[in-house]
Amino acid sequence: MEVRIGIVQSMKEIEVILPEDAKREKVMKEIETALSDDAVLWLTDRKGRRVGVPAARIAYVELGSPSSERIVGFGSA
């Protein structure tokens, strides 16, 4: 699962690709808890790296599928 986080007053996004076994509802709950407590949102990517984002700096969070599943380019159906 891909998590994209927009940062306040920044043009860049943070993109974290979570392990395939990550549960969408659990991740959403962790995000909601960090935002409501004004804490640091900690996520672990599929390579085991930890990413921390201060909740006060988060503009938005987008949950989606891994970028490898995106189809880019032209084609006919």
Secondary structure, 3 states (H helix, E strand, C coil): CEEEEEECCCCCEEEEECCCCCCHHHHHHHHHHHHHHCCEEEEECCCCCEEEEEHHHEEEEEEECCHHHCCCCCCCC
